[in-house]
Amino acid sequence: MENYKMTASKRVQQAKIIRIFRKIHRTTGIFLFVFYFIIAITGFLLGIKKHSGGLILPKTQTGSSTKLVDFIALDSLQQIAQKEIALFLKESKPSQIDRIDIRPEKGIVKFTFKSNFYEVQLDGATGSLLQIDLRRSDIIEKIHDGSIIDYYLGFESGFFKLIYTSILSMALLLFVITGFWLWYGPKRMRKGN
């Protein structure tokens, strides 16, 4: 009889834990639903960016030479890229370069900028403009990791991104733990019967 009381007591305690975990799981899910929905959509788009036919990530053009020795000096290419983006955006001052991507196998050099989401592709050997296009993938990535807020508010430190990713990663860990217990707890209770 006493053995039965311990089992019943344990069952009540386990049921209480399951109810607490269900409440945590539900409440956290309600508050963070929109954020996880955005992360899921943007994550999917980032996963297919190279297979989007140039819609998400601009197609890489082909230059006149695939030999690096034929490429003109990088500082000259940088000046050309800054001039081309300024003309394209009708800006008076040159945009600050964020990244330079050299693709010798394609014969091109790509430039991205800190103040906008455009990419300039130049022929590495001649310096001629091959393409200027919007990098939607960079916008999507900033939305995905929350740094879009830092970008628009001018936070160089990435403060918002740090807070955003910390909260959402800890919440996801909490979802995994509570979700596992919501699945396993009732199985354990049934097994005890």
Protein Blocks (a to p, Z undefined) as FASTA:
>chain_A
ZZmmmmmmmmmmmmmmmmmmmmmmmmmmmmmmmmmmmmmmmmmmmmmmmmnnommmccdd
ddfbfcfklpccfklmmmmmmmmmmmmnopabdcddfbdcddfknopacdddfkbccdcd
ddfklopafbdcddfklmmmmmmnopmmmmmnopanommmmmmmmmmmmmmmmmmmmmmm
mmmmmmmmmmmZZ
